[in-house]
Amino acid sequence: MRSLNRRDFMKSSVGAAAGIAVLSQKKTRAANEKVIIGVMGLGGRGTYLAEKFAARPDAEVAYLCDPNTRRFARARVAVEEAQEREPKLVQDFRRILDDKNVDVLINATPDHWHGLGTIRACQAGKDVYVEKPLAHNIWEGRKMVEAARKYKRVVQVGMQSRSAPYVHKAKQYIQSGKLGDIYLVRVYNMMQHPKQKEAPDAPVPDGFDYDLWCGPAPKLPYNPSRRWLNQWEYSCGPIAGDAVHQIDLARYLIDDIPYPRTVSHVGGVNALRDGRETPDTQLALFEYDQLTLMLEAALWTPYMKKTPWSVRDSDQFPNWPFSSTKVEVLGTEGFMYFGRHGGGWQAYDAAGELVHSEYGRQGDKEHQDNFIECIRTRKRPNTDVEMGHQSVLLCHMTNIAYRLGNQKLTFDASTESFKHPEQANQYVKREYRSPWIIEDNV
């Protein structure tokens, strides 16, 4: 891909204001027309989403995109088998945005591309399904919300449990008052991750546009052993990238309380000392007016297990004491265990007796159904971009507290910045590498 300066970039398919205005007014797809989709990012999640949407009778995957051409083969085969139509294979996502027939961009890239890819898609008149965590930083998340609203785009975040029926039943149970008043919610994300291997920097493999992969982030020397999840330049961290599911569900269960007043953090890189920057242990306290939300997370606990696939869609419950991705809701009259991605929930009364159980089922299909429906109706989806922003914001606050030496931070909801200490605001926004810049006025 040739080098572009900022003016050239803005003149391309996604930048010209006149083109944006036309594209953003594109007609809504009729009920009998297929929604045309391009998929950006062909890792495990991107390939999964490509296959699932290709298998739908109301959708067609027209493009598969990844800077690394070595990822094309598996995704192409999955899509072709699902829809019996060959997608186009491109390295540069702007090829997708150039095509006026494309309705949707699925953004399943690493964290550092979520913001810019989503904003440019909104500007090009595309609706977006973007994977979690929504944004690399707080400022970027707000800009994604602004772009969705300005260009009247549907932006669904891939926190699919909000679409699962058992989750709605749990919220209704809490709202009924059977747990009493809720003053404490505990969120867990505890499991075992391997250490990353040490290896020297190496030449970029053929077929991999590494400059494009780095995009808005600094272009570090290529190292095949470096896990992007462990580097601040590319990620919110492996804990945030997974725990945001439970954080989002905890917020949903307690009426989507938006902003805490403070965050406190302890933890660091304790067990996995392998050159990573992001912590392997995070304990955080979020203070609201009358509620405390706790996050307990670690990457070195082999006895803590995610809910097995055989349990997620069955009439079974997780082994709650050793469930790595549970939420606990504590009220004055009762207590709830809650599992994400299926797993169901169970409620106990003041005497500790089990009083209600609901089996769970995963919400992937319902989430995808909701997205396609909203493309046609123009309603906001179940996990709208604003919800995704407010949930990952807690992860950003946690990380910033850690990066400042485990200080307690005070947050200003009106400006989405920190009152104290002032130096926390250096992490609200990143520096962007030209030409991959997010403008103040999206």
Secondary structure, 3 states (H helix, E strand, C coil): CCCCCHHHHHHCCCCCHHHHHHHCCCCCCCCCCCEEEEEECCCHHHHHHHHHHHCCCCEEEEEEECCEHHHHHHHHHHHHHHHCCCCEEECCCHHHHHCCCCCEEEECCCHHHHHHHHHHHHHCCCEEEECCCCCCCHHHHHHHHHHHHHCCCCEEECCHHHHCHHHHHHHHHHHCCCCCCEEEEEEEEECECCCCCCCCCCCCCCCECHHHHHCCCCCCCCCCCCCHHHCCCCCCCHHHHHHHHHHHHHHHHCCCCCCCCEEEEEEECCCCCCCCCCCCEEEEEEECCCCEEEEEEECECCCCECCCHHHHCCCCCCCHHHECCEEEEEECCEEEEEECCCCCEEEEECCCCEEEEECCCCCHHHHHHHHHHHHHHCCCCCCEHHHHHHHHHHHHHHHHHHHCCCCCEEEECCCCEEEECHHHHHHCCCCCCCCCCCCCCC
